């Protein structure tokens, strides 16, 4: 559990939305369990805890090397971290992960927007719902992009 994050949440220093109205008597697990939207950009965080109801996460410009799994996550903004891979997020619709060291992305069947510039991606698998892709500054093989000729693609 990230005590730094818990402390910031308890001090109301982060942009956050909860599943239920905030209760100052929640224990740490209840606090994390009720988060649906979290803004934690620019805090030098190295770790984020599991938040089972998280739907939108803004964690740009931190020191994160991995992110917690979340089956409910729909939007992820994780630019400018130290990520090398991203786990499968089955309900993710929008992914913004520029300026990391990502070498691979897991399959995400609902992904519609993928903005992954300036990483280490050499291959993109097929995302059937993808409608926008920005992937410049990656060592991508052109044949892995051929499946996306019908969408808005920016190399």
Backbone as JSON Lines, residues from 0, in Angstrom:
{"i":0,"aa":"X","n":[0.85,-1.18,0.0],"ca":[0.0,0.0,0.0],"c":[0.89,1.24,0.0]}
{"i":1,"aa":"X","n":[0.55,2.2,-0.77],"ca":[1.33,3.43,-0.88],"c":[0.91,4.41,0.22]}
{"i":2,"aa":"X","n":[1.71,4.49,1.26],"ca":[1.37,5.39,2.37],"c":[1.42,6.85,1.95]}
{"i":3,"aa":"X","n":[2.31,7.15,1.01],"ca":[2.39,8.53,0.51],"c":[1.07,8.92,-0.15]}
{"i":4,"aa":"X","n":[0.52,8.04,-0.95],"ca":[-0.75,8.32,-1.61],"c":[-1.88,8.42,-0.58]}
{"i":5,"aa":"X","n":[-1.92,7.51,0.37],"ca":[-2.95,7.53,1.43],"c":[-2.91,8.86,2.18]}
{"i":6,"aa":"X","n":[-1.72,9.3,2.53],"ca":[-1.58,10.56,3.26],"c":[-2.13,11.73,2.44]}
{"i":7,"aa":"X","n":[-1.79,11.78,1.15],"ca":[-2.28,12.85,0.29],"c":[-3.8,12.8,0.13]}
{"i":8,"aa":"X","n":[-4.36,11.59,0.05],"ca":[-5.81,11.45,-0.04],"c":[-6.48,11.96,1.23]}
{"i":9,"aa":"X","n":[-5.94,11.59,2.37],"ca":[-6.53,12.01,3.65],"c":[-6.43,13.52,3.85]}
{"i":10,"aa":"X","n":[-5.43,14.15,3.26],"ca":[-5.25,15.6,3.38],"c":[-6.02,16.36,2.29]}
{"i":11,"aa":"X","n":[-6.79,15.63,1.47],"ca":[-7.56,16.22,0.37],"c":[-6.68,17.04,-0.59]}
{"i":12,"aa":"X","n":[-5.49,16.51,-0.9],"ca":[-4.57,17.22,-1.79],"c":[-4.56,16.65,-3.2]}
{"i":13,"aa":"X","n":[-5.45,15.71,-3.47],"ca":[-5.53,15.1,-4.8],"c":[-6.93,15.27,-5.36]}
{"i":14,"aa":"X","n":[-7.01,15.33,-6.67],"ca":[-8.32,15.3,-7.3],"c":[-8.83,13.87,-7.28]}
{"i":15,"aa":"X","n":[-9.94,13.66,-6.64],"ca":[-10.45,12.29,-6.5],"c":[-11.98,12.3,-6.48]}
{"i":16,"aa":"X","n":[-12.54,11.25,-7.06],"ca":[-13.98,11.02,-6.98],"c":[-14.18,9.65,-6.36]}
{"i":17,"aa":"X","n":[-15.21,9.56,-5.51],"ca":[-15.47,8.33,-4.78],"c":[-16.79,7.69,-5.21]}
{"i":18,"aa":"X","n":[-16.87,6.39,-5.03],"ca":[-18.06,5.62,-5.3],"c":[-19.2,6.04,-4.37]}
{"i":19,"aa":"X","n":[-18.88,6.22,-3.11],"ca":[-19.83,6.68,-2.09],"c":[-19.33,8.02,-1.56]}
{"i":20,"aa":"X","n":[-20.2,8.79,-0.9],"ca":[-19.72,10.04,-0.3],"c":[-18.56,9.78,0.65]}
{"i":21,"aa":"X","n":[-17.54,10.62,0.56],"ca":[-16.34,10.45,1.38],"c":[-16.68,10.39,2.86]}
{"i":22,"aa":"X","n":[-16.03,9.47,3.55],"ca":[-16.21,9.31,4.99],"c":[-14.83,9.34,5.64]}
{"i":23,"aa":"X","n":[-14.58,10.31,6.46],"ca":[-13.24,10.45,7.08],"c":[-12.91,9.3,8.02]}
{"i":24,"aa":"X","n":[-13.89,8.47,8.35],"ca":[-13.64,7.32,9.23],"c":[-13.29,6.05,8.47]}
{"i":25,"aa":"X","n":[-13.26,6.11,7.13],"ca":[-12.87,4.93,6.38],"c":[-11.45,4.52,6.77]}
{"i":26,"aa":"X","n":[-11.2,3.22,6.84],"ca":[-9.82,2.76,6.98],"c":[-9.15,2.85,5.61]}
{"i":27,"aa":"X","n":[-7.88,2.56,5.53],"ca":[-7.14,2.71,4.27],"c":[-7.72,1.85,3.14]}
{"i":28,"aa":"X","n":[-8.15,0.65,3.48],"ca":[-8.7,-0.22,2.45],"c":[-10.03,0.31,1.93]}
{"i":29,"aa":"X","n":[-10.88,0.8,2.81],"ca":[-12.15,1.39,2.39],"c":[-11.92,2.63,1.53]}
{"i":30,"aa":"X","n":[-10.93,3.4,1.9],"ca":[-10.59,4.6,1.13],"c":[-10.23,4.23,-0.31]}
{"i":31,"aa":"X","n":[-9.32,3.28,-0.46],"ca":[-8.9,2.85,-1.79],"c":[-10.02,2.16,-2.56]}
{"i":32,"aa":"X","n":[-10.83,1.42,-1.86],"ca":[-11.93,0.68,-2.47],"c":[-12.98,1.6,-3.08]}
{"i":33,"aa":"X","n":[-13.12,2.8,-2.57],"ca":[-14.15,3.72,-3.03],"c":[-13.69,4.71,-4.09]}
{"i":34,"aa":"X","n":[-12.43,4.69,-4.46],"ca":[-11.93,5.62,-5.48],"c":[-12.37,5.17,-6.87]}
{"i":35,"aa":"X","n":[-12.98,6.1,-7.63],"ca":[-13.34,5.81,-9.02],"c":[-12.51,6.64,-10.0]}
{"i":36,"aa":"X","n":[-12.12,7.85,-9.59],"ca":[-11.3,8.73,-10.41],"c":[-10.18,9.27,-9.53]}
{"i":37,"aa":"X","n":[-8.94,9.2,-10.05],"ca":[-7.8,9.69,-9.26],"c":[-6.88,10.53,-10.14]}
{"i":38,"aa":"X","n":[-6.55,11.72,-9.66],"ca":[-5.58,12.61,-10.29],"c":[-4.37,12.66,-9.35]}
{"i":39,"aa":"X","n":[-3.26,12.07,-9.77],"ca":[-2.05,12.08,-8.94],"c":[-0.82,12.37,-9.8]}
{"i":40,"aa":"X","n":[-0.91,13.38,-10.65],"ca":[0.19,13.79,-11.51],"c":[1.25,14.54,-10.71]}
{"i":41,"aa":"X","n":[2.5,14.46,-11.2],"ca":[3.61,15.31,-10.72],"c":[3.91,15.17,-9.23]}
{"i":42,"aa":"X","n":[3.91,13.95,-8.71],"ca":[4.14,13.75,-7.27],"c":[5.34,12.88,-6.95]}
{"i":43,"aa":"X","n":[6.11,12.47,-7.96],"ca":[7.25,11.57,-7.77],"c":[6.86,10.24,-7.13]}
{"i":44,"aa":"X","n":[5.67,9.78,-7.41],"ca":[5.21,8.5,-6.86],"c":[5.97,7.35,-7.52]}
{"i":45,"aa":"X","n":[6.3,6.34,-6.74],"ca":[6.98,5.16,-7.27],"c":[6.07,3.94,-7.27]}
{"i":46,"aa":"X","n":[4.92,4.06,-6.63],"ca":[4.02,2.92,-6.49],"c":[2.58,3.41,-6.35]}
{"i":47,"aa":"X","n":[1.66,2.68,-6.95],"ca":[0.23,2.93,-6.74],"c":[-0.4,1.64,-6.24]}
{"i":48,"aa":"X","n":[-1.26,1.72,-5.25],"ca":[-1.92,0.52,-4.73],"c":[-3.09,0.08,-5.62]}
{"i":49,"aa":"X","n":[-3.56,-1.11,-5.38],"ca":[-4.74,-1.63,-6.06],"c":[-5.96,-0.85,-5.61]}
{"i":50,"aa":"X","n":[-6.75,-0.4,-6.57],"ca":[-7.99,0.32,-6.3],"c":[-9.08,-0.37,-7.13]}
{"i":51,"aa":"X","n":[-9.88,-1.25,-6.53],"ca":[-10.76,-2.14,-7.29],"c":[-11.84,-1.45,-8.11]}
{"i":52,"aa":"X","n":[-12.23,-0.24,-7.77],"ca":[-13.29,0.45,-8.51],"c":[-12.8,1.61,-9.35]}
{"i":53,"aa":"X","n":[-11.5,1.69,-9.53],"ca":[-10.91,2.78,-10.31],"c":[-11.33,2.7,-11.77]}
{"i":54,"aa":"X","n":[-11.86,3.8,-12.3],"ca":[-12.28,3.87,-13.7],"c":[-11.43,4.83,-14.52]}
{"i":55,"aa":"X","n":[-10.91,5.89,-13.89],"ca":[-10.09,6.87,-14.6],"c":[-8.88,7.19,-13.73]}
{"i":56,"aa":"X","n":[-7.69,7.09,-14.33],"ca":[-6.45,7.35,-13.59],"c":[-5.57,8.33,-14.37]}
{"i":57,"aa":"X","n":[-5.24,9.43,-13.71],"ca":[-4.27,10.39,-14.2],"c":[-3.04,10.26,-13.3]}
{"i":58,"aa":"X","n":[-1.94,9.74,-13.82],"ca":[-0.73,9.57,-13.01],"c":[0.5,9.99,-13.79]}
{"i":59,"aa":"X","n":[0.37,11.06,-14.55],"ca":[1.46,11.53,-15.41],"c":[2.61,12.11,-14.59]}
{"i":60,"aa":"X","n":[3.79,12.0,-15.17],"ca":[4.99,12.63,-14.62],"c":[5.28,12.21,-13.18]}
{"i":61,"aa":"X","n":[5.43,10.91,-13.0],"ca":[5.84,10.33,-11.72],"c":[7.04,9.43,-11.98]}
{"i":62,"aa":"X","n":[7.33,8.54,-11.06],"ca":[8.45,7.62,-11.2],"c":[7.96,6.17,-11.19]}
{"i":63,"aa":"X","n":[6.8,5.96,-11.73],"ca":[6.17,4.64,-11.7],"c":[6.83,3.68,-12.69]}
{"i":64,"aa":"X","n":[7.1,2.46,-12.23],"ca":[7.66,1.42,-13.1],"c":[6.62,0.37,-13.45]}
{"i":65,"aa":"X","n":[5.51,0.35,-12.72],"ca":[4.4,-0.54,-13.02],"c":[3.12,0.09,-12.47]}
{"i":66,"aa":"X","n":[2.0,-0.41,-12.96],"ca":[0.7,0.09,-12.52],"c":[-0.14,-1.08,-12.03]}
{"i":67,"aa":"X","n":[-1.04,-0.83,-11.08],"ca":[-1.86,-1.93,-10.57],"c":[-2.9,-2.38,-11.6]}
{"i":68,"aa":"X","n":[-3.25,-3.62,-11.53],"ca":[-4.3,-4.16,-12.4],"c":[-5.63,-3.58,-11.95]}
{"i":69,"aa":"X","n":[-6.5,-3.35,-12.91],"ca":[-7.82,-2.82,-12.61],"c":[-8.78,-3.23,-13.72]}
{"i":70,"aa":"X","n":[-9.74,-4.07,-13.41],"ca":[-10.69,-4.53,-14.41],"c":[-11.71,-3.47,-14.8]}
{"i":71,"aa":"X","n":[-11.86,-2.44,-13.99],"ca":[-12.86,-1.4,-14.28],"c":[-12.26,-0.17,-14.96]}
{"i":72,"aa":"X","n":[-10.95,-0.12,-15.09],"ca":[-10.29,1.06,-15.65],"c":[-10.72,1.28,-17.1]}
{"i":73,"aa":"X","n":[-11.18,2.53,-17.39],"ca":[-11.63,2.89,-18.74],"c":[-10.7,3.89,-19.4]}
{"i":74,"aa":"X","n":[-10.07,4.77,-18.61],"ca":[-9.16,5.77,-19.14],"c":[-7.89,5.78,-18.3]}
{"i":75,"aa":"X","n":[-6.74,5.79,-18.99],"ca":[-5.45,5.79,-18.31],"c":[-4.54,6.82,-18.96]}
{"i":76,"aa":"X","n":[-4.06,7.75,-18.14],"ca":[-3.15,8.81,-18.57],"c":[-1.87,8.65,-17.76]}
{"i":77,"aa":"X","n":[-0.86,7.99,-18.34],"ca":[0.35,7.65,-17.59],"c":[1.63,8.1,-18.31]}
{"i":78,"aa":"X","n":[1.56,9.2,-19.04],"ca":[2.73,9.73,-19.74],"c":[3.83,10.09,-18.75]}
{"i":79,"aa":"X","n":[5.06,10.08,-19.24],"ca":[6.23,10.54,-18.47],"c":[6.42,9.8,-17.15]}
{"i":80,"aa":"X","n":[6.54,8.49,-17.26],"ca":[6.9,7.65,-16.12],"c":[8.06,6.76,-16.54]}
{"i":81,"aa":"X","n":[8.25,5.66,-15.87],"ca":[9.32,4.72,-16.19],"c":[8.76,3.33,-16.46]}
{"i":82,"aa":"X","n":[7.6,3.29,-17.05],"ca":[6.92,2.02,-17.33],"c":[7.61,1.27,-18.46]}
{"i":83,"aa":"X","n":[7.69,-0.05,-18.33],"ca":[8.26,-0.88,-19.39],"c":[7.21,-1.77,-20.05]}
{"i":84,"aa":"X","n":[6.09,-1.96,-19.38],"ca":[4.98,-2.73,-19.95],"c":[3.69,-2.32,-19.23]}
{"i":85,"aa":"X","n":[2.58,-2.68,-19.83],"ca":[1.28,-2.44,-19.22],"c":[0.51,-3.74,-19.19]}
{"i":86,"aa":"X","n":[-0.1,-4.0,-18.07],"ca":[-0.9,-5.21,-17.91],"c":[-2.18,-5.12,-18.73]}
{"i":87,"aa":"X","n":[-2.9,-6.2,-18.81],"ca":[-4.17,-6.2,-19.54],"c":[-5.22,-5.44,-18.74]}
{"i":88,"aa":"X","n":[-5.87,-4.52,-19.42],"ca":[-6.99,-3.78,-18.85],"c":[-8.19,-4.05,-19.76]}
{"i":89,"aa":"X","n":[-9.04,-5.01,-19.42],"ca":[-10.08,-5.46,-20.34],"c":[-11.13,-4.41,-20.72]}
{"i":90,"aa":"X","n":[-11.33,-3.4,-19.89],"ca":[-12.34,-2.38,-20.2],"c":[-11.75,-1.04,-20.59]}
{"i":91,"aa":"X","n":[-10.44,-0.99,-20.78],"ca":[-9.79,0.27,-21.13],"c":[-10.22,0.73,-22.52]}
{"i":92,"aa":"X","n":[-10.62,2.0,-22.62],"ca":[-11.06,2.59,-23.88],"c":[-10.02,3.59,-24.39]}
{"i":93,"aa":"X","n":[-9.4,4.35,-23.48],"ca":[-8.4,5.35,-23.85],"c":[-7.11,5.12,-23.08]}
{"i":94,"aa":"X","n":[-5.99,5.1,-23.82],"ca":[-4.67,4.91,-23.21],"c":[-3.71,5.96,-23.75]}
{"i":95,"aa":"X","n":[-3.16,6.75,-22.83],"ca":[-2.16,7.77,-23.15],"c":[-0.92,7.39,-22.34]}
{"i":96,"aa":"X","n":[0.12,6.89,-23.02],"ca":[1.29,6.37,-22.31],"c":[2.61,6.83,-22.94]}
{"i":97,"aa":"X","n":[2.65,8.05,-23.42],"ca":[3.84,8.58,-24.09],"c":[5.01,8.76,-23.12]}
{"i":98,"aa":"X","n":[6.21,8.72,-23.69],"ca":[7.44,9.02,-22.95],"c":[7.64,8.11,-21.75]}
{"i":99,"aa":"X","n":[7.58,6.82,-22.01],"ca":[7.94,5.78,-21.07],"c":[8.98,4.91,-21.75]}
{"i":100,"aa":"X","n":[9.16,3.71,-21.27],"ca":[10.06,2.73,-21.9],"c":[9.29,1.46,-22.23]}
{"i":101,"aa":"X","n":[8.06,1.61,-22.63],"ca":[7.19,0.47,-22.85],"c":[7.64,-0.31,-24.08]}
{"i":102,"aa":"X","n":[7.84,-1.62,-23.86],"ca":[8.26,-2.5,-24.94],"c":[7.11,-3.34,-25.46]}
{"i":103,"aa":"X","n":[6.08,-3.51,-24.63],"ca":[4.94,-4.32,-25.07],"c":[3.66,-3.84,-24.38]}
{"i":104,"aa":"X","n":[2.58,-4.03,-25.09],"ca":[1.25,-3.73,-24.56],"c":[0.43,-5.0,-24.6]}
{"i":105,"aa":"X","n":[-0.29,-5.25,-23.54],"ca":[-1.18,-6.41,-23.5],"c":[-2.4,-6.17,-24.37]}
{"i":106,"aa":"X","n":[-3.12,-7.24,-24.62],"ca":[-4.35,-7.14,-25.41],"c":[-5.42,-6.43,-24.58]}
{"i":107,"aa":"X","n":[-6.05,-5.44,-25.19],"ca":[-7.12,-4.68,-24.56],"c":[-8.26,-4.59,-25.57]}
{"i":108,"aa":"X","n":[-9.25,-5.46,-25.45],"ca":[-10.28,-5.61,-26.49],"c":[-11.16,-4.39,-26.72]}
{"i":109,"aa":"X","n":[-11.25,-3.48,-25.76],"ca":[-12.13,-2.31,-25.91],"c":[-11.4,-1.02,-26.21]}
{"i":110,"aa":"X","n":[-10.1,-1.11,-26.44],"ca":[-9.29,0.08,-26.68],"c":[-9.7,0.79,-27.97]}
{"i":111,"aa":"X","n":[-10.03,2.08,-27.85],"ca":[-10.42,2.89,-29.01],"c":[-9.37,3.95,-29.34]}
{"i":112,"aa":"X","n":[-8.68,4.46,-28.33],"ca":[-7.65,5.49,-28.53],"c":[-6.36,5.02,-27.89]}
{"i":113,"aa":"X","n":[-5.3,5.01,-28.69],"ca":[-3.98,4.62,-28.2],"c":[-2.98,5.69,-28.61]}
{"i":114,"aa":"X","n":[-2.48,6.42,-27.63],"ca":[-1.46,7.45,-27.86],"c":[-0.22,6.96,-27.11]}
{"i":115,"aa":"X","n":[0.75,6.43,-27.86],"ca":[1.89,5.74,-27.25],"c":[3.23,6.23,-27.82]}
{"i":116,"aa":"X","n":[3.34,7.49,-28.11],"ca":[4.56,8.03,-28.7],"c":[5.75,7.92,-27.76]}
{"i":117,"aa":"X","n":[6.94,7.81,-28.36],"ca":[8.21,7.84,-27.63],"c":[8.32,6.76,-26.57]}
{"i":118,"aa":"X","n":[8.19,5.51,-27.02],"ca":[8.4,4.34,-26.19],"c":[9.38,3.42,-26.91]}
{"i":119,"aa":"X","n":[9.35,2.15,-26.58],"ca":[10.22,1.16,-27.22],"c":[9.42,0.06,-27.9]}
{"i":120,"aa":"X","n":[8.24,0.4,-28.39],"ca":[7.36,-0.59,-29.02],"c":[7.87,-0.96,-30.41]}
{"i":121,"aa":"X","n":[8.02,-2.25,-30.64],"ca":[8.42,-2.71,-31.98],"c":[7.26,-3.39,-32.7]}
{"i":122,"aa":"X","n":[6.2,-3.69,-31.97],"ca":[5.05,-4.38,-32.56],"c":[3.77,-3.94,-31.85]}
{"i":123,"aa":"X","n":[2.71,-3.77,-32.61],"ca":[1.38,-3.52,-32.04],"c":[0.47,-4.65,-32.46]}
{"i":124,"aa":"X","n":[-0.18,-5.25,-31.49],"ca":[-1.16,-6.26,-31.84],"c":[-2.45,-5.59,-32.29]}
{"i":125,"aa":"X","n":[-3.36,-6.38,-32.78],"ca":[-4.6,-5.83,-33.31],"c":[-5.57,-5.53,-32.17]}
{"i":126,"aa":"X","n":[-6.06,-4.3,-32.14],"ca":[-7.09,-3.87,-31.2],"c":[-8.33,-3.58,-32.04]}
{"i":127,"aa":"X","n":[-9.35,-4.44,-32.0],"ca":[-10.46,-4.37,-32.95],"c":[-11.27,-3.07,-32.93]}
{"i":128,"aa":"X","n":[-11.3,-2.37,-31.82],"ca":[-12.11,-1.14,-31.74],"c":[-11.29,0.13,-31.9]}
{"i":129,"aa":"X","n":[-10.01,0.0,-32.17],"ca":[-9.14,1.16,-32.24],"c":[-9.56,2.11,-33.36]}
{"i":130,"aa":"X","n":[-9.72,3.4,-33.02],"ca":[-10.09,4.4,-34.02],"c":[-9.07,5.53,-34.11]}
{"i":131,"aa":"X","n":[-8.16,5.63,-33.14],"ca":[-7.11,6.65,-33.2],"c":[-5.82,6.07,-32.62]}
{"i":132,"aa":"X","n":[-4.73,6.28,-33.36],"ca":[-3.43,5.77,-32.96],"c":[-2.37,6.82,-33.24]}
{"i":133,"aa":"X","n":[-1.58,7.14,-32.23],"ca":[-0.4,8.0,-32.4],"c":[0.77,7.23,-31.83]}
{"i":134,"aa":"X","n":[1.76,6.92,-32.67],"ca":[2.83,6.03,-32.24],"c":[4.2,6.45,-32.76]}
{"i":135,"aa":"X","n":[4.44,7.74,-32.96],"ca":[5.74,8.18,-33.45],"c":[6.82,7.9,-32.42]}
{"i":136,"aa":"X","n":[8.06,7.87,-32.89],"ca":[9.23,7.64,-32.04],"c":[9.19,6.31,-31.3]}
{"i":137,"aa":"X","n":[8.82,5.27,-32.02],"ca":[8.89,3.88,-31.58],"c":[9.55,3.08,-32.69]}
{"i":138,"aa":"X","n":[10.29,2.04,-32.35],"ca":[10.9,1.21,-33.41],"c":[9.92,0.2,-33.98]}
{"i":139,"aa":"X","n":[8.75,0.67,-34.4],"ca":[7.69,-0.21,-34.9],"c":[8.01,-0.76,-36.28]}
{"i":140,"aa":"X","n":[7.67,-2.03,-36.47],"ca":[7.74,-2.63,-37.8],"c":[6.5,-2.2,-38.56]}
{"i":141,"aa":"X","n":[6.68,-1.72,-39.78],"ca":[5.54,-1.21,-40.54],"c":[4.45,-2.25,-40.74]}
{"i":142,"aa":"X","n":[4.81,-3.53,-40.86],"ca":[3.75,-4.52,-41.07],"c":[2.82,-4.64,-39.86]}
{"i":143,"aa":"X","n":[3.27,-4.25,-38.67],"ca":[2.36,-4.29,-37.52],"c":[1.39,-3.12,-37.54]}
{"i":144,"aa":"X","n":[1.64,-2.12,-38.38],"ca":[0.74,-0.98,-38.51],"c":[-0.24,-1.13,-39.67]}
{"i":145,"aa":"X","n":[0.04,-2.05,-40.59],"ca":[-0.78,-2.21,-41.78],"c":[-2.24,-2.5,-41.45]}
{"i":146,"aa":"X","n":[-2.49,-3.14,-40.34],"ca":[-3.86,-3.47,-39.94],"c":[-4.66,-2.22,-39.55]}
{"i":147,"aa":"X","n":[-3.99,-1.1,-39.43],"ca":[-4.65,0.14,-39.0],"c":[-4.77,1.2,-40.1]}
{"i":148,"aa":"X","n":[-4.66,0.83,-41.36],"ca":[-4.68,1.82,-42.42],"c":[-6.0,2.58,-42.5]}
{"i":149,"aa":"X","n":[-7.08,2.01,-42.02],"ca":[-8.4,2.63,-42.14],"c":[-8.73,3.59,-40.99]}
{"i":150,"aa":"X","n":[-7.84,3.81,-40.07],"ca":[-8.12,4.71,-38.95],"c":[-7.2,5.91,-39.0]}
{"i":151,"aa":"X","n":[-7.39,6.82,-38.1],"ca":[-6.49,7.98,-37.99],"c":[-5.2,7.5,-37.34]}
{"i":152,"aa":"X","n":[-4.16,7.37,-38.16],"ca":[-2.88,6.86,-37.68],"c":[-1.84,7.96,-37.82]}
{"i":153,"aa":"X","n":[-1.1,8.19,-36.8],"ca":[0.0,9.15,-36.83],"c":[1.25,8.38,-36.44]}
{"i":154,"aa":"X","n":[2.23,8.4,-37.34],"ca":[3.44,7.61,-37.07],"c":[4.34,8.39,-36.2]}
